[in-house]
Amino acid sequence: MRSNTLAQLFAAALLSVAATGCADAPADLSEIESADPSADSVSDDESGLDEGDSSEFVDKASCGGRWQVPGDVSDAGDGMSVPYQGAGRRCQGGPTSGAEALGRYIRSAFPGEVNTSVDGRGIQIYACRNIRGGNSLSVHATGRAIDVFIPTRGGAADNGKGDRVANWLIENADRIGIQMLIWDRTIWKASGGTPRDRCYQGSHPHNDHVHVEISEDAADMNTPFFNGDSGAAPGASDGPADSPQAPGDSGSPLNRNAWVGDACRSNNDCAFSTDAGEGRCFLDHEPSSGLGFCTVSCAGYCPDRSGKAVTFCVGGSMLGANGGLCVSKAAGANDYCSSPGGFTAVEAERYIGGSSARSATAEVCLPSGG
Ligand SMILES: [Zn+2]
């Protein structure tokens, strides 16, 4: 499924040391197995939730005040189905590209929610380890589980923040490929019976992070979210600051929803902001068409946005510039670099700069000719 070079595996192993070194390393699904079996439980980590009749007791005794999925979100989630895929038997060597992309996306789409002071700037994925209290692998060992850290509030889950992330994940579970998440003592699965959410009784209350598991298809970026579908970006209903900023000077932008890779004539056409800085129009290659593309500087990673092609960090030297530049990957969203016109699909190596990103290549869209 994934072929890693030895160097990549080695780099991933180094990363995993950092990830597992965190004292708050996440609990995961199978911690439920170690919970008191007389209470609400999951019979095993792949068979879905036990639909026993003890949940009411548990909700009152142990789960009072746990996160409640809002009715409209719950209803949306009930109509989705993403089969649960367990961890298997072997560590996969590093984070999957889908988990990395989704983690970066969440961090850029929820800048007021993610606790970026935690290792991994608030996003932790790969850890080659067993589940706590168990002898089978955690889904973190497959690189398909993401912990999204949320600052606590008085030691408790900050529902004003974490709920936004969790709600958005449920609302978009099918198009992203979310098979399960845990937040604030509630576990939600995109398969099995309804309601999809239940009390989570693992030893970690998940008050400081949302544990998110994605499907193997999502890990391989083969779901609509990663291929430029037009689903709702967060902010449509939940309100995180993700809307394009108003242009700072006069003139009508080509595209008010501009993002990395979109065509531009001036910086005014790239009125968006990311963790990595403000969008700008790259014209240094002096295109005869007068059209450049929106970009931000990068080292290793680039931000992604729902509905847009996944991005990739390439060396600016390919275009006569210094450092790294974010560009679009060839994807359905840009008709494999044929829309807008003037671009060509080119195989490019990742610009790593000072980051710990693994080396990689991708097919990206670069301006054709001069
Ligand atoms: Zn986790």
Boltz pocket constraint, residues with backbone or C-beta under 6 A from the ligand:
constraints:
  - pocket:
      binder: B
      contacts: [[A, 26], [A, 27], [A, 28], [A, 140], [A, 145], [A, 146], [A, 147], [A, 210], [A, 211], [A, 212]]
      max_distance: 6.0
